[in-house]
């Protein structure tokens, strides 16, 4: 939902705040703009750093927000539809059938909407809100059970016996599901989810007794994607019944449910079929109770042609071979689990295998040529190590006998953590050491670390409902950094909100609390309060009393995150004023919740603070800030000293200071930057740029801070500067005075570029190098130099490209290939574009394919960019999930931004039809195409388009309007202030 920043983040759990699912699952998955904004080169026409690892450095948790936002979006959009449809329905449609076996019931193709969401969780406590919620609850109870957003609670599935036959020659499948049901309350209705399938027969029988319960009729109710069985008599309480449904459906050519994909081997196109059920798509593959709370056991059998193999969550118990070339694989029974973690696949892949110390069999399945090249060996080996790490850290063994990693060509997310059968898109798990960069390796590492954490947080303990999806996503993102640090201790990873929680609890107490939480709730469901209570009890055991729920609810239920402002008191020595408010980029934007303005937002903030001077910095102290404004005495605060907040960036908030303190900090960085820690230097850069962009700081402050970078030898501050400059560059890259900004940045980069030089070709060296930080620093500086037009950088890139073309040997160093490709395409003629296009088609290495495709979007030639946009919709040329990246990267190119925006509007119906149900992908597309629109005319175009478009992505478009309005506001208020300072600076 893999790897998912601190711009104006959305709250991770509020039901009304929804957007993309997991994430993160895009290379973090689904990423929203944030303080550690998406790491990409400042100018797309030169290079983009799209898999940048440290884009999650400080705020990896923000990605978990996206996982939550998607599934909740379904709910919000649909709760209205449910109400309308339910109110209008006089009664359900009837289907034939009078006996125990009902007649066929077919759902109209494409009918129905995603599922609903529970009543909005009260945030205030005001009587009016409570009364409205009570009325809403009562109204929904008056709806028939099939028209409600959630399934009725009178039945509970205990066990599914599912038998499937997959027909790969025509991409259909048939199934028979037998569900053992427990009756909690008497009812004549059986309501369960089923979508886009043909029901052939239905039978209901009392368990272990002869004779059936007569079925009066059956019908689909598309508005809530349910199938209803109406019985002649009520099912009796505390009795067990068996529901048998025979059905068939398509193996769809899409990205959700049970869908198909393909690849080419030795010139022959081969097909496979795989599932993606999260969040609400198991109902497309079999009738089921498709909500997380309905955990049950599953016994799966899959019949397929013997030329294929089948996989599922559990190992194969037996295989029965038939004379006609078919085989049926019977899988072991699963533990209790939710439907959206069930998985299966039918493919003709091969595998490699390893075994953990505790005996868990780990296999990686992929295309035969990828397995033969060893492209899966790295992932396989670190998976073994990580399972052993997690078992030791959590003190809870991995709960299944095996774990399969499946690398597929097409998938809506970076990966999906199905229990025992994790599915990855190829470019997030396959790695060829001879042509993959360190950056690519680290990205693969973090995706795998993330997904393996879900085998505990998600699979073993599952959120009760989607509003608490962050319980699994937040911790998986936190452990991206913990797990990566375990594998590579010298790489200095860090994270955000969960890190803040672990930091103020103490890491050993935090670990103990997590162990208790997993032990108590394993094989069950848990809500956020279950976690908070367990962590509070862990603190009590060591003599501390902190109400974790009270603290964390403010962080997880409120919108956004705070900015702390620290002001010196000019009249009283050693006294500072600390205030807090919600951080927003556009102060003119209306609050999302009209009932509460920004003034009502308060957090309990563990602010760490230190004082320093030219030669040293004090030890940190912690101040809990809980009011709008507070006065605090700082005993060691000297007149000439400076203050620093959020030490080592452990807190999930921004820090602002009075101008005097900013000046002192700038002076300190210039004179002796090493007095301030590496992470705080990076944090100062990131905070200053984002505070200025939002209008909290003068525009010159961040540009003055980065003047010290010519002496900065550490990677993180440079990376923070690169990420912070990126959105500013996009606001300016189409302005007439852009060259002034460009020249200023080049001056800051020039000396370090000359010091570091270019890497040598390291084709024969190990990917994992001790000099990782140094190599990444060199890469960052080269990227900035080429992006902003350093002549030597351009010449070097052109020389390397020319050498490749003339010799047909690629001697470009691995760690800068994407920079060189993009720069070459931008600077050189159409022949270079055609050469890169040819290489994109001929290479079979997924890491190389990705950067070649992105390089094609860097062209200055608008005809080539238009050609690429049109080719992106051809699935035989560009994979569905990669087409989104093509459109977004063209939009990041100043020469193509208007082209991508026009293409998006003209092709919206096609794009929405393709990606609409994969809400994360749709949201990523809408955000990526619109995030750098910044003129009044483009804002009008966006608003007019929203008025006229048909269907889907309403929340995404609403956020897009907010972003573009903030961009336009910045242009109006701050652009000239910035250029005025730059002109003055460049003349001195």
N, C-alpha and C positions, 0 to 999 in steps of 0.2 A: 502498500500500500504502500520499496524498498522503497536512492537513497534515495522529501519530502521533502531560522531567519526571524527577523523581528520587525518587518515593516508593520503596517497596520494589520496585525494578525486577527483572525476570527476566533471566537471562543471555541475550545475544543469539545464542549459537551452540550451547549444549549441547543435544544431541538430545532429552534427556528433558524439557527445559523448553519446552513448546509451548503455543500458544494461538491467536493470531489472526494472519491473514496481512496482511500488509501494509497493512498498513497503512492501516498506516497508512494502509490506504488510505482511512481515514475522516477526512477533513479534517485530517489527519495522519494522518490515517490511523488505524490502530487505536491508541488511546491508552491506556496504563496509567497509574495514579495515579503522580505523581512530584513532585519537589521544586518544579518549576514546574507545579503541578497544573493540571488543566483549568480554563481561564479561563471562569468563569461567574459571574453575579451571585450574591451570597451567599444570596439567597432566591428560589426559583423562583416563588413567588407574585407576585413583582414583576418580575423579569427574569432571564434567563440569557444569559450571553455565550458562546454555543456555538461561534461560529466564531472565538473569540478568537485573534488572531494570535500574541501573545507567549506563549501557553501552551507554545510550543516554544522560548521565548527562550533559556534557558540549556541546556536538556536536550533539544533536538530529536532527538538521536540515540536517546534512549530509545524513540522511536516505532519505530525500525527493529527493536527487539526484537520488536514485535508481528508484524511481517511474518514474522520467523522463527518465532515461536511457533505460528502457525496451522499451517503446513505440517508442522512437527515433531509437532504434536499428532496429526495423521493417523497419523504413523508409530508413535508410542507406543501409541495405542489399538489400532492394527491389528497390531502385531507379536505381541500376545497372540493375536488372532484367527487370524493366520496360523498360529501354532504349533498352536493347537487344531485348526483345520481341516485343516492339513497332516497332523497326526498321525492324524487320524481317517479320512483319505481312503485307501481301499484302491485306488482307481483312478478316473480321470476318467469322467464320463458319456460315452456314445458317441453319435455322430450318424451319420446315413446318409451314404453317398457312397463310391464305390469308384474313381472315375476322377480325371482331372486336375481336372475341375470337381466340387467336392464338393456334396453336397446342402445344403439350407438348415440353418443352425444358429441357433436363437433363444435369446437370453438372457432369463430370467424378468424381467418388469417389476419395476424397483426393486431387483433382487437385487444383492448385492455391497456391498463396503465400500471406503472410500478406500484408497489404496495404502500400502505399508509404508515402513519406515525402515531404514537400515543398522544394523549392530550398534552398541551404545552405545559411544561413544568413551571410551577409558580416561582417567580424570582423575588417578588416583593413581599407580599403578605398583606397588602392592602385589602380591605373588605370588598371593594368593588371588583378587584381581580379575582378574588376567591369566588365571588358570586357568579361572575361570568364563566369561570371554569366549571362550577357546579352545574350551571345551566347547560353548558356544552356537553358535559358528561351525561347528564340526564337525556339530552336530545339524542346522543349517539346510542344510548341504551334502547331507545324506541325504534331504532333501525332494525331490520331483520338481521340475523346473525351473519349472513353472507355480505352485507353491505357495510359492515363496520371496518374501520382501518386495521384492527387486529383480529386475529382469529378468536372465536368464542372459546371460553375456558372449560367447557363441559367434557372435553375429551383430551386424553394425553396419549401420544404414541409411545409404546414401550420398545418395539422392535420392528425393523423393516427387513423383509426378505425380498430382494430385488434381483430379477433375472432379466438380462438384456441380450439381444442379438443385434450385432452391428453389421450392416450391409454396406461395405465400403465402395462397392461398384456403383451404387446409385445414391449413396449418402443418406440412407434412412436407417432407422433402428426401431425395433419393437421391444416392448417390455411387459413384464408382469410383476406387480408389486403386491405383496401381502403385508399389511400393517396390523400389528397387534395393538389394540386400543384398550385403554382403561377408561371407564366411564366415571366421571366425577359428579356430574349432574344429569338427571334424566333429560333426554331430548330425542326428537324424531329426526333431527338433522345431523348429518356428518358434513362438516365444512373443512376443506383442506385446499391447499394451493395447487393449481395446475394451469399451465399456460402454453399455448401454441402446440397443442397435441390433439390427437384423435382418440377418444375413449371408445373402445370396442365393447367392453362388458364390465359390469360391476356386480359383486356378490358380497353380502354381509352375512356372517355366521357367528353364532355364539361359540366361543372357544371351547374346544374339547367336547362339544355336544353335536349330535347329528341334527340336520335340518338348518335352514337359513332363515334370516330375518327378511321378510318380503320388502323389496325395493319398489316404492310407489313411482318414483320418477327421479331423473337426474338432470342437472343443467349446469352450464357455465355461467358465472357472473363476471364478465370481463373487467368491469371497473375496479374490482379488487383482486383480480387474477385468481379466483377460487373456483372450485368445482364442488357442487352441492349434491349430496345423496339424501333424498327424502324417503323416509321409511314409513311403513304402514303402522308401526307401533314404536313407542319410545324405547330406547336402550336403557337398561336398568342400572342403577347406581351400584358401584363396586363390582360390577361384572366385567369380564374381559371378552372382547369381540375381535373377529378377524375381518378386515376389509380387503377384498381382492379386486384389483383393477387391472384390466388388460388394455394396452394402448399402443400407439405407434406415433412417430414424429420424424422430423427431418434432422439430419446432422447438418446444422446450419453453416452457411458461408459467412460467418460474422465473428464476433469476439466474446460472446457470452453464452452460457448454457452449455450444451454439448455441441461443439463446433469443429469444423475441419480446417486443416492447414496443409501446406505442401512444401516440398523442397525438390531440388533437382540433383540427381546423382548419376554420373556417367551419361549425361544427356537425357535421362529419363525422369519425368516428373512423378514423384511418389507422394502419397497422401497419408495423413494421420488424422486422428480425431481425439480431442481432449476436452476436458470440462473446465469451466470457470463459473463457480456457483456463487461466490461472494459478490454483492451482498444478498441478492434476492433472486437468484437464477437457477437454483436447484429445481424449482417448479417447472422449468422448461424441459427437464430431463426425466422427471418422474413425479407423480402426484405425491405430495408430502406436506407436512406441517412445517412450512419454511420460515420459521422464526427462531432466533438463537436460543430461546428459553426451552424449546422442545427438544431436549437431548434424548437420544435413543441409541440402541445398538443396531448395527447394520450387517447383513450377510449378503454379499454381492456375488453374482455369477455373471460372467460375460462370455457369450458365444461369438466366435469370429472365425474368419478363414485362417487356416494353419500357416499361411504366409505372413501373418501378423502375430504380434504378441499383445497381451493385455496387462495393464497395471491397475492397481487400486491402492487404497490406504493400507491394506493388510497384505501379508504374503499369500501366495497361492497355496491352498491346501492340497487340492487334487486337480488334475487336468484330464478330461475325458475326450479322447480322439474319436472322430467319426470317419466312416469310410469315404464320405464324399468330400474330404478335404477340409472339414470344419473341426474346431476344437472348442470345448467349453472349459473355462478356468473358474474354479470355485475358490473364493478367497475366504480366509479366516474371518471370524466375527470381530467387529470393531468394539472398542470400549464405548461407553456413553459419549456421544458427540452430537454437535449441531449439524444440520443439513448442509450449511454453506461450507463446511470443511470436508465434506465427502468429495471424493474425486476418483476418476478413472481415465484411462487413455487406451487407445488402440493404435499401434504403430508398428513399424518394422525397424526400430532402432537397435543398436547394440549397446553394450555397457562395460564399464570397469567397476571394480568392487574393492572395498576395504572393510575392516572390522574394528570397532572401538575396543578399548580395554574391557568394557562391561559386556561385550558380545553383540552389540548392535551392528547389523549388516547394513553398510552404506553403499549404495550403487548410484552411479551417474549414467543416465541413458541419454544418448544423442544420436545424430546422424552418423552412420557408419564411418564416413570419411573423417568426421571430427574426432570420433573416438580413436581411430587409427592414428591420427596426427598427435594424439595426446592433449587435445584442447581442453579436455575436462579434468585432467590430472590435478591441476592446482586446486580447483574447487573441491574435488573429492578429498584431497589430503587435508585441507583446512577444515572441512566439514567434520572429519573424524576428530581433529583436535578441539574444535569448538563444542561438539557434543560432550566431550570429556570435561571441558572447562565449565559448561553450564551445569552438568551433573554435580560437579564439585561446588560451584558457587551457590546453587539453589538447594543443595542437599536433597534433591528430588530426582530419581533416575528418569532417564528418557523412557517413556511409557509404552512404546511399541517395539516389536522385535526387529523392525527394519525401518530405514528411511531411504526412499528413492528421490533423487534429484533428476528432474526431467527437463531437458533443454529443447524448447520448441521454437520454430521460426516466427510464429505469429501469436501474440498475446496482448491483452489490453493493458497489462501492468508489467513492471519490471519483474515481478515474481508474485506467487501466491502460495501461502504457507499451509496448504492442505496437509492434514495430519498424516504423516508417513509417506506422502507423495507430493513434495513441493515442486511446483511448476515454475520455470524461469524462461523468460524470453532469452534467446541465444546470446545476445550481446551483453547480458548481465551475468553470465556464468561461464561461457566458453572463452578461453584465453590461450592465444598462441604466443609462447615466450619470445619467439623470433621476431614478432612484429607488433607486440603490445607494449604500450608505455607504462611507466610506473603509475601514472594517474589512472589508467584503465584498470590496472591490477588492483589499486586501492578501491576503486568503485565496485568492482566485482566482489572484493572482500567484504565491503560494508553491506552490500545487498545480501550476501550469504549469512553474515552475522545477524542481520535483521530478521531474516526469515527463520533461522534456527531458533532465535529467541521466542518466536511465536509458537514453537512446539510446546512451550510451557505457558507463555502469556498469550492466550488465544485458543489454542487447541485443547490444552489440559484444563485451563480455567478460562471460561468464555464470558464475555459481557452479557448481561441480562438482555440489554436492548441497545440499539445503535447509538443512543445518546452517550453511552459509556464505552464506545469503541476505542477511545483514547487510552483506556486501561491497557489494551494490548499494543496499540500503535505507539503510545508515548514511551512505554518501557522498551519496546523493540528498538525505537530510535535512540534511546539512551544507551542501550547495550551495543548499538552499532559502534560506539566509541569505546565502551568498556571492553568489548570483545576484540576490536581492532588493536587496542592498546595491549591486550594480552598477547596477540599474535606478533605485534611489532612495537615493543615498548618504547623505542626511540622516536616514534612518530608523533608523539605529543597530541593525541586527540582530546577533544573536550566537547560537552553538550550543554543543555539549557535548563528548562523548567524542572525536570526530574533531577538534574544535577544540583539545582538549588535546594531541592527537598533533601537529597542525600547529604548535601554539605551541612545544612543546619541541624540535621538529625545526628550526623556522624556516620561515616560510611559503614562501619561495622554494625551499628544498630540498624541502619537502613537495610543492610543485607539480611540481618536476623529477621526483620519484619517481613521481608519478601519471602523468606523461607517459610515462615509461619503462614502467610497468605496462601501460598501455593499448596502447602500441606492440608490446610483446612478446606480449601475449595476445589481440590483436584477432582476432575471428571464432572464438575458442576459449573454453575453460573455465578457470577459475582457482579455487584455494582460498585461504584466508586466509594460509597460509604463503607463497604466491607473492607476495602483497602485502607482507607483512612483510620478506621477503628483498629485494624490490626497493627498499623504503624504506631498509633498512639499507645497501644498496649506494650509494644516493644520499647518505647521510650520510658514508660513507667517502670519497666523491669530494670532499668539502669538509673532509676531515681529522678527522672525528668518528667515534668508534667506540661505537655503542650497539646492543645486540641488541634490535631492535624486537620480534621475536617473543617474547622472554623477558618484556619489559615488557607487551606487549599481550595475550598469552595469559591473564595474570592478570585482565585487565579483561573479556575476552570469554568466557572459559571458566568463570569462577567466578560463583556466584550473587550478585546484588545489587551493591552498591557500598559504599565505606567511609565512615566518619565519622572525621575526624581530631580529636583532642582536644589542645589546647595548654595546658599548665599552667606557671605561673611557679614557680620554685624559691625558697622563702622563706628558705633558708639560704645559698644561693650566688648572688652577683650575676651577672646577665647569662646565667644558665643557664635554659633551658626544657626541659620534658619533652614530647615529642611521641609520642602513641600512636595506634594505628589499630585499628579493629574493624569488623565488618560492621554496617551500619545496618539496624535492623529496627524496625517499629512495635510489634510484640508480642513482648517478650522471652520470653514463656512459650511461644511457638510452637516446635514441634519443628523441628530442621534438616530441610530437604528431603532431604538426603543423610545417612541415619542413620550412615554410616561416618565422617562428619566433623562435629564440632561447630563452632560459630561461631569457636572459638579457633584453628582451623586456617586461617582465611581470612587471606591476606596479599596486599597489592598493592605494586607499586613505584610510589610516588606522587610526582609532581613538584610539591611544595608550594612555592608562591611566598609570600613572607612580607615584611611591612614593619612598621616601628614608627612611632608618631606621638605627637604631643601636641596641645595645644589649638590650635596655629597651623600645623603642617605635618606632612607624612608623608614618611618616607624613601623612597629608591628601593628597588625590590623585590630580594630575593635568592631564589635557588631552593635548596631542600633536597630531596634525594631520600630519601624515607622508605621503607624496605623491611623494617624489623623491627616487632615488636609494640609496642615502646617504645624510644625513643631519647632521649639527652640532647644538646642542641646549645647552643653559645654564641652569643648575639646581642650583638655588641660595643656597638651604639648604644642598647641598651635602658635607658632612664632609669627611675628609681624611680616617677616620676609618669606615665610614658608607657604607651601601650597597644599591643597587638599586633593585627595583622590578617592573616589567612591567605587563600589562594586569591584573589590580587589580580586584580581585574576578572573574576572568576568563570570563569577559563580551565580550571579543573580539574573533573573529574567526581566530586565528593565533597562531603560536608558538613564544616563546621568548627565545633567546639565549643571553648569556653574555660572557664577557671575563673570563678567568679562575680565576682571582683574585676575581671577584664578586661571581662566583660560590662557591669559598672557603669560602667567608664571609657568604653566605647564608647557607651553610652546617654547619658552626660554629654556626650560629644563631639557626638553628633547633636543634642542639645538646644541646645548653645552655638553650634556652628558646623559644621553638617552637611556643608558643601561641602569641608571638608578631606578627607573620604572620598569616593571617586568615586561617580558615579551607580550604576554596576553593582554596586559593593560595598555601597552602601546597600540596594539591592534584594536582594542576596544575604544580608545580615545579617537582614533581615526574614524572608525565606523560610526560611533555616536555623533561626532562633530559633523560629518557629511549628512547624516540623516536628520539631525536637529536643524541644520541649515536649510535643508530641502523643505522641511516642514515649517520654517519660519521662526523657530525658537532661537536661532543664532544668526548673526550677520554672515553673509555669504563668503566673506574672506577668511573666516577663522579656519575652516577645514583646509583651505588651500595654503594657508600659512603653516599649518601643522605638517603637511607632507614635504615641506622644504628640507626637513632633517633627513629624509629618506636616502640621500646620497651617502650617508654614513651608516645606514641600517643594513646589517648583515643577516638578519633573521627573516625567515620566510613569512611568518604570520602577519606582521605589519604590512609588508608589501602586498600580500594577498588581500588584506582588508582594504588597502588603498585601491587595488584593482577592482574589487567588487563594488566599492563605494563610488568610484569614478564612472562605472558602467552606466547606471541610470542617468547620471548627470550628462554624460556624453550623448545619450539618446535624446535628452531634452534640447541639446544644443546642435546636434550634427546636421540640421537642415537650416541653421540660421546663417545670415550673411557674415557675421563676425566670428564664425566658428574657428577660423584660423588662429585667433588670439588665444582661445582656450587650448587649442591643439599645441601651439608653440610653448605655452607655459608648462604643460605636462611633459613635453619632450625635454625641457630644461631640467626637470626634476629627475628624469629617468637616465639622462645621457651618461653621467659619470659612472653609475653602477653598471650600465650596459657595457661600457668599455672595460670595466674591471673584470666582469664575469666572462665575457666573450660567449662563444657558441660551444655546445657540447660536441665531443667527437662521436663518430658512429660507434654505437655500443651493441652491435648485433650479436656479438658472441658473449656478452656479459650477462650476469644474472639480473633478472628484473628487480629483485629485492636487493637494493644497495644500501650500504651503511650511510651513504651520503644523500639519502632521500631528501632531507630538508634543503641541502645545498642545490641539488638538481632541480627541485621544485622552485626555489628562489630564482635560479637562472632562467627557468622556463617562464616564470611570471614576468621578469624584467624584459625578456625577449618579446613576449606577447605584447606588453605595453609599448615597447619601442616600435615594433612592426605596426601595431594598431594605430599609433599616432604619427606614423610616417617618417621614422628615422631612416635616413637614406642608406646607411650601411646595412641596416636590417633588411630593407627592401632588396638591396643588391645581393645579399647573401641568400635570401629566399629564392630570388630569380635564378641565381647560379645553380642552386641545388635542384630546382625543378628542371632547368635546362639539361643538367647532367643526367638526370633520370630519363628524360625523353630521348636524349641522344644515345645513351648506352643501354637503355631498357633495364638498367640495374638501379634499384632504389637504395641509394646510400644516405638518405636523409635520416639523421638521428631520431630514434623512436620517440623521444620525449617532446620533440617539437614538430613532429610531422603535421599535425593538424594546423599549426601556425603557418608552416611553410606552404602547405597545400592552399590554404585560404588566401594567403598573401599573393601567391603566384597567380591564382585565378583572378584576383582583384586587379593585379598590375599588368598581366600579360594578355596576349591576344586570344581570339576565339579558339585557336588550335590547342591551347593549353586546357581550356574548358572541355573540349572534345576528348582530349587525352585522359583527363580525370574521369570523364563520363565512361570512357571505355574501360578504365581500370576498375571503376565501381562495378561494372557488369561482370568482369572476369574474375575478380578476387572471390575466394570462398571464406576468407577470414572475417568473422563478424566485426571485430574491432576496427579493422581497416575499412570495411565497407561503410561503417558509420561515419568515419571522419572524411572519407571521400565524398559521400553524399552531402555532408554539411559544407564541404569546401565549394561545391557547385553553387551554393546559395550566396557566395561572397562576390560574385561577378558584379562589375559596374555596368555591364551590358544589359539593358532592360529587356531586349528581345530574348536573350538567353534566360533571364529570370522568368519571363512569361512562359517560355517553353517548358522550363522546369516545373512551374506551378501546374501547368496542364498535364504534364507527364505524371505528376504526383498522384493523380486520381486513378491511374492504371495500376491495379493491384498486381499485375504480372511484372511490372517494372519496379514499383516501390511498394513495400509492404504497408499494410493499412496503418500500423502504429507509427511507421516512419514518415508517412505522408504529412502527419500533423507537424512533425519537426521541420520538414521542408517549408511548409507554409509559414511557420513561426520564424524560422531563420531568415527567410526572405523579408519578413516584416521587420526584422532587426537591422537589415541592411538599409541605410538611408536612401539608396538608389531604388530599393524595391518596396519600401514601406507602403506607399500608396498603391502599388500593384497588388501586394498581398491583401490589403484592406478591400480593394475592389474585387479581387478574386473571391475572397471570403463571402462578400455579400452576394455576388452573382451565383456562387455555388452552394449557398447556405442549405438549400433543400437537400442536395446530395450529401453534404457533410453531416447534416443533422440526422439524415436517415442512416448513415453509416455509423456515427459515433454517439447518437442521441441517448441510447440506453446505457452506454458506458460513460456515466456522468463525469467521471474524472477526466476522460479524454476530451469530452466536449468542453468542459470547463477550462482545461489546459489550452485548447485551441482558441476559445474566445479571449481568454486573458492574454495569450501570446501575441495574437494579432492586433489587439487594441492597446496594450499597456504603454506604448510609446507614441500614440497619437497625442498631439499636444497643441493643436490650433483650434480656434473657435469654429472654423469650418468643419473640421473633423469631428468635433463634439456634436455639432448639429447633424452631421451625417449619421453618427452613431445613434442619436436619439430618434431620428426619422426612421432608421432601419429597424430599431426595436419596435416602433409602432406598427411596422408593416410585416415583420417576420412571422412565420408560422411555427409555433410549437417549440418547446424545450428550452432549457438553459436560462430561464428567467432570472434566477439568482446570479448566474455568471454575468449576464448582461447588466444587471443592477450594479454589481461590483465594478464592471468595466466603466460604467458611467462615472462612478466615484473616482476611479483612477484617472480618467481623462480630464474630469473637472479639476482634480488636484494638479495635473500637469499644466492645464491652461492657466490656472491660478498662479502657479509658480512663474510661468512665462510673463504674466501680466505684472506681478509684484516684484520679482527678484532678478529677472534676466539682465536688465540694464544695470542694476547694482553690481552684479557679478562682473559684467564686461567693463564697467567703469573701474573697478579695482584691478582687474587684469591689465588694462591699458596702463594704469599708473604703475603697477608692479613691473611690467616689462620695460618701462622706460628708465627704471632705476638700476 
